[in-house]
Amino acid sequence: MSINEKLAKAVNLSENGDVKGAKKILEEIVVMNSSSPKIHAALGSTYWDLQDIDSAISEFKEAVDLAPSWEDASLGLFHCLWESDKKDDAMVELKRFMAIGTSTDYEEIIKEINQKMR
């Protein structure tokens, strides 16, 4: 089975509620192709769904390292850091991304943070 076929299977499993099955396949795929930010982000999302936030952070960091301007990977990392109470690290990621790109999602997050600080 090719990597793309395995990835499709993992997505299908996840969409049908078998997140642990998807995780197992994605962990196999990431070993086969560790240079794919898409696979790291998919695995990060799966870890997030399983409440394994530290592993999710690690995978999203890898995705961001491989594709620094990919907004989805950055947002995944931001949200994992924020929810794990690593707000300073989350803000570092937000600022890093906004220094190289634009994001309406991050602009909304900044507005929300500013409103809460008033």
C-alpha positions in Angstrom: 0.0 0.0 0.0 1.4 3.4 -1.0 1.8 6.3 1.5 -1.1 8.1 -0.2 -3.3 5.1 0.2 -2.3 4.7 3.8 -3.0 8.4 4.4 -6.4 8.1 2.8 -7.2 5.1 5.0 -6.1 6.9 8.2 -8.3 9.9 7.3 -11.2 7.6 6.6 -10.7 5.8 10.0 -10.5 9.1 11.8 -13.6 10.5 10.1 -15.5 7.3 11.1 -14.4 7.6 14.8 -11.5 5.2 14.9 -8.9 7.8 15.9 -6.6 5.1 17.5 -6.6 3.2 14.2 -5.8 6.4 12.3 -3.0 7.1 14.8 -1.4 3.7 14.3 -1.3 4.2 10.5 -0.1 7.8 10.7 2.7 6.7 13.0 3.8 4.2 10.4 3.6 6.7 7.6 5.7 9.3 9.4 8.5 6.8 9.8 8.3 6.2 6.0 8.2 9.9 5.1 9.4 12.1 7.9 9.9 15.0 5.6 6.2 15.6 5.0 4.7 18.5 6.9 1.2 17.2 5.9 1.8 13.9 7.6 3.2 15.5 10.8 0.2 17.8 11.0 -2.3 15.0 10.4 -0.6 13.0 13.2 -0.6 16.2 15.4 -4.3 16.5 14.9 -4.8 12.9 15.7 -2.9 13.2 18.9 -4.9 16.3 19.7 -8.1 14.3 19.3 -6.7 11.7 21.6 -5.8 14.4 24.2 -2.1 13.6 23.9 -1.2 17.3 23.8 2.6 16.9 24.2 2.8 14.6 21.2 0.5 16.9 19.3 2.8 19.8 20.0 5.8 17.8 18.9 4.2 16.9 15.6 3.0 20.4 14.9 6.4 21.8 15.7 7.9 19.4 13.2 5.3 20.4 10.5 6.1 24.1 11.2 9.8 23.4 10.9 9.3 21.7 7.6 6.8 24.3 6.3 7.2 27.6 8.2 4.7 29.5 6.1 2.0 26.9 6.3 -0.8 28.6 8.3 -2.7 25.4 9.3 0.4 23.9 10.9 1.2 27.1 12.7 -2.4 27.4 14.0 -2.3 23.8 15.1 0.8 24.4 17.1 -0.6 27.7 18.5 -3.8 26.0 19.8 -2.0 23.1 21.3 0.4 25.4 23.1 -2.4 27.7 24.3 -4.6 24.8 25.5 -1.6 23.3 27.4 -1.2 26.6 29.2 2.0 27.4 27.4 0.6 30.8 26.4 4.0 32.5 26.1 5.2 29.9 23.6 1.9 30.1 21.8 2.4 33.9 21.4 5.9 33.4 20.1 4.5 31.1 17.4 1.8 33.6 16.6 4.3 36.4 16.3 6.7 34.2 14.2 4.0 33.4 11.7 2.7 36.9 11.5 6.2 38.2 10.8 6.3 36.1 7.6 2.6 35.9 6.5 -0.9 37.0 7.1 -3.7 35.2 8.8 -7.3 36.2 9.4 -7.5 33.5 12.1 -4.5 35.0 13.9 -6.0 38.5 13.5 -9.2 37.3 15.2 -7.2 35.6 18.0 -5.3 38.9 18.5 -8.6 40.8 18.7 -10.0 38.3 21.3 -6.8 38.5 23.4 -6.9 42.3 23.3 -10.6 42.4 24.3 -10.0 40.1 27.3 -7.1 42.3 28.5 -9.3 45.4 28.6 
